[in-house]
């Protein structure tokens, strides 16, 4: 519950410049004053994305008899259009992750643009952010039956708890894994966990759909300072992860010379190592280097 509340707090601070009225915050999240203060302190001391020059931008301010929790900004510093778009993108990602739970009580309702004007967001772009930048999910999966699993995963990821995962293989056999969770990734409407076995370095991908149960260990593990999800995915042709790869493959694909197909292929970044070459017979050759062929075979 606490980690979902933090996600809601982050989303609200990113999307409302005036901030969140503390009384409304406590009522919506269902928390006492002491718990609210703990949330505020954690964001101020540990949530580094809200830091500027080493100082947290999270502050509580008074307006008359009301208190607001908000992100401060230097006096006279008006966000640029690009900065506002980055803010709404981050906020939309938070809403998207929360929405995968199908839990309406954790997903803040969209506010009316006229309310934002009344709260000081006077620019047209600020009022229209949710419409200016819009994300269309690709056939999202339904995780409404896995609320407990996702809540445990979020807590383990935020607090760096090792977990005992009960996981079903493709053939339906359930096995237990002792893991250190590193990343929860959203790919084509589905959630995936990047994790490694305790004390090991090789990273694997676990599909959240197949998770039967997640148990948290009380102790904490040291999150690897040199770990980057994008570096892991550089060896994949999609989301399937095994890093470092046990072997690498040089792949070449030949496509018939249809103009629409060539344009579709050339317009996209399918893999960091991709190379294209026109063939003398009109076909298009695509080559790349990957650590797994699991997601290449469907091509």
C-alpha positions in Angstrom: 0.0 0.0 0.0 2.7 2.5 1.0 4.6 2.2 -2.4 1.4 2.8 -4.3 0.8 5.9 -2.2 4.3 7.1 -3.1 3.6 6.6 -6.8 0.4 8.6 -6.4 2.3 11.3 -4.6 4.9 11.5 -7.3 2.3 11.7 -10.1 0.4 14.5 -8.3 3.5 16.6 -7.6 4.6 16.2 -11.3 1.2 17.2 -12.8 -0.1 20.0 -10.5 2.1 23.0 -10.1 0.2 24.3 -7.1 0.7 21.0 -5.4 -1.6 18.8 -3.3 -3.6 20.2 -0.4 -2.4 18.2 2.6 -5.9 17.7 4.0 -7.1 16.3 0.6 -3.9 14.2 0.3 -4.5 12.6 3.7 -8.2 12.0 3.0 -7.6 10.5 -0.5 -4.7 8.2 0.7 -6.4 7.4 4.0 -3.3 8.2 6.1 -2.8 10.0 9.4 -0.8 13.1 9.9 2.2 11.1 11.2 2.2 8.9 8.1 1.9 11.9 5.8 5.0 13.5 7.5 6.9 10.2 7.0 6.0 10.2 3.2 7.1 13.9 2.9 10.4 13.2 4.7 11.1 10.2 2.6 10.5 12.1 -0.7 12.7 15.0 0.6 15.6 12.9 1.7 15.6 9.9 -0.6 13.8 10.6 -3.9 16.7 12.0 -5.9 14.7 12.7 -9.2 13.2 15.6 -7.2 16.6 17.0 -6.2 18.1 20.1 -7.8 21.8 21.0 -7.0 21.7 18.4 -4.3 18.6 19.9 -2.5 15.1 18.4 -2.6 12.5 20.5 -4.4 9.7 18.9 -2.3 8.3 21.4 0.2 5.3 22.1 2.3 3.9 25.6 2.1 1.0 27.4 3.8 -1.7 29.3 1.9 -4.0 30.9 4.5 -5.1 28.1 6.7 -4.4 25.4 4.2 -1.1 23.5 3.7 0.2 22.3 0.3 2.8 19.8 -0.7 4.5 20.8 -3.9 7.6 21.0 -6.0 9.3 24.4 -5.7 11.0 26.2 -8.6 13.5 29.2 -8.6 11.7 32.5 -8.5 10.6 33.6 -12.0 11.7 30.3 -13.5 8.9 29.4 -15.9 9.2 25.8 -17.3 9.8 25.6 -21.0 7.5 23.7 -23.3 10.0 20.8 -23.4 10.2 20.7 -19.6 6.5 20.6 -19.2 6.2 17.8 -21.7 8.8 15.8 -19.7 6.8 16.4 -16.6 3.6 15.1 -18.1 5.4 12.1 -19.7 6.6 11.1 -16.2 3.2 11.6 -14.7 1.5 9.6 -17.5 4.0 6.7 -16.9 3.1 6.8 -13.2 -0.6 6.7 -14.0 0.0 3.9 -16.5 1.8 1.7 -14.0 -0.9 2.3 -11.4 -3.6 1.6 -13.9 -2.2 -1.9 -14.6 -3.6 -2.8 -11.2 -7.1 -1.8 -12.2 -7.4 -0.1 -8.9 -9.3 3.2 -9.3 -8.6 4.3 -5.8 -4.9 4.6 -6.6 -5.3 6.4 -9.9 -5.9 10.2 -9.4 -8.8 11.4 -11.6 -8.0 13.8 -14.4 -8.6 17.4 -13.3 -10.5 19.9 -15.4 -8.2 22.3 -17.2 -10.3 25.2 -15.8 -9.3 24.1 -12.3 -5.7 24.3 -13.3 -6.1 27.9 -14.5 -7.6 28.7 -11.1 -4.6 27.1 -9.4 -2.1 29.2 -11.2 -1.3 27.1 -14.3 -2.1 29.9 -16.7 -0.3 28.8 -19.8 -2.3 27.2 -22.5 0.2 24.3 -22.8 0.0 23.6 -19.0 -3.8 23.4 -19.3 -3.6 21.0 -22.3 -0.7 18.8 -21.3 -2.8 15.6 -21.0 -4.1 16.1 -24.6 -0.9 17.5 -26.1 1.1 14.4 -25.2 -0.9 11.1 -25.3 0.2 7.5 -25.0 -1.7 4.7 -26.7 -1.0 1.4 -25.0 -0.7 -1.8 -27.2 -3.2 -4.3 -26.0 -2.5 -3.9 -22.3 -2.8 -7.0 -20.1 -5.2 -7.3 -17.2 -3.4 -7.6 -13.8 -6.5 -7.1 -11.6 -6.1 -10.6 -10.2 -2.5 -10.0 -9.2 -2.7 -7.0 -7.0 -0.9 -8.7 -4.1 1.9 -9.8 -6.3 2.4 -6.4 -7.9 2.2 -4.6 -4.5 4.9 -6.9 -3.1 7.1 -6.4 -6.1 6.8 -2.6 -5.8 7.8 -2.8 -2.2 10.7 -5.1 -2.9 11.9 -2.8 -5.7 11.7 0.4 -3.8 13.2 -0.9 -0.6 15.7 -3.4 -2.2 14.3 -6.5 -0.5 15.3 -10.0 -1.8 12.2 -12.0 -2.7 11.2 -15.7 -2.9 9.3 -16.0 -6.2 6.9 -18.8 -7.0 6.9 -18.9 -10.8 5.1 -21.0 -13.4 7.1 -22.1 -16.5 5.5 -22.3 -19.9 4.4 -25.9 -19.3 2.6 -24.8 -16.0 5.2 -26.3 -13.6 5.6 -24.0 -10.5 9.2 -23.5 -9.2 10.7 -21.3 -6.4 13.4 -18.7 -7.1 15.4 -16.7 -4.6 15.9 -13.3 -6.4 17.1 -9.8 -6.1 14.6 -7.7 -8.1 16.2 -4.9 -10.2 13.6 -3.4 -12.7 9.9 -3.6 -13.4 9.6 -3.0 -17.1 6.5 -2.3 -19.2 6.7 -3.8 -22.7 3.8 -3.9 -25.2 1.2 -3.7 -22.5 2.8 -6.4 -20.3 4.9 -6.2 -17.2 8.3 -7.9 -16.8 10.7 -8.2 -13.9 14.5 -8.0 -14.4 16.1 -9.9 -11.5 19.2 -11.9 -10.6 19.6 -14.9 -8.3 20.9 -13.9 -4.9 24.7 -13.5 -4.9 24.9 -13.9 -8.7 25.4 -11.4 -11.5 23.5 -12.9 -14.5 20.1 -11.1 -15.0 16.9 -12.8 -16.2 13.5 -11.7 -17.3 10.4 -13.0 -15.4 6.9 -12.4 -16.9 4.6 -11.0 -14.2 1.7 -13.0 -15.6 3.3 -16.2 -14.5 4.0 -15.1 -10.9 2.0 -17.1 -8.4 3.4 -15.6 -5.2 6.0 -13.1 -4.1 7.4 -13.3 -0.5 9.7 -10.5 0.8 12.8 -11.2 2.9 13.3 -8.8 5.8 16.9 -8.0 4.9 18.0 -5.6 2.1 20.5 -6.1 -0.7 22.9 -3.6 -2.2 21.5 -2.4 -5.5 24.3 -2.7 -8.2 25.7 0.7 -9.0 26.8 -0.4 -12.5 23.5 -1.8 -13.5 21.6 -0.1 -16.4 18.4 -1.7 -17.9 19.2 -0.2 -21.3 22.6 -1.9 -21.3 20.9 -5.2 -20.6 18.4 -4.7 -23.4 21.1 -3.9 -25.9 21.7 -7.7 -26.2 18.0 -8.5 -26.7 15.7 -8.2 -29.7 12.7 -7.1 -27.6 12.3 -7.9 -23.9 13.7 -11.3 -23.4 16.7 -10.9 -21.1 19.6 -13.1 -20.1 22.6 -10.9 -19.3 25.5 -11.2 -19.8 24.5 -13.4 -22.8 26.0 -16.9 -22.9 26.5 -16.6 -26.6 25.9 -14.0 -29.3 24.4 -14.4 -32.8 24.9 -12.5 -36.0 21.5 -12.3 -37.7 20.7 -11.4 -41.3 17.1 -11.1 -42.5 16.1 -10.6 -46.1 12.8 -8.8 -47.0 11.1 -8.7 -50.4 11.3 -5.3 -52.1 7.9 -3.9 -51.2 8.1 -0.2 -50.9 5.8 0.0 -47.9 7.7 -2.7 -46.1 11.1 -1.1 -46.6 9.8 2.2 -45.3 8.3 0.5 -42.3 11.6 -1.2 -41.4 13.8 1.8 -42.1 11.8 4.2 -40.0 12.2 2.2 -36.8 15.0 1.3 -34.4 14.6 -2.4 -33.9 18.0 -2.9 -32.3 21.0 -0.7 -31.5 23.3 -2.7 -33.8 20.9 -2.8 -36.8 22.3 -2.2 -40.3 20.4 -2.1 -43.6 21.6 -2.7 -47.1 19.7 -2.6 -50.4 20.4 -5.8 -52.5 20.8 -5.8 -56.2 17.6 -7.8 -56.7 15.6 -5.1 -54.8 15.4 -6.9 -51.5 16.4 -5.2 -48.2 18.9 -6.9 -45.9 18.7 -6.2 -42.2 21.5 -7.4 -39.9 22.1 -7.1 -36.2 23.9 -8.9 -33.3 21.9 -10.3 -30.3 22.4 -12.7 -27.4 19.1 -14.6 -27.9 17.1 -15.7 -30.9 13.8 -16.2 -28.9 12.2 -13.1 -30.3 13.9 -13.2 -33.7 12.2 -16.4 -34.8 8.8 -14.8 -35.1 10.2 -12.6 -37.9 
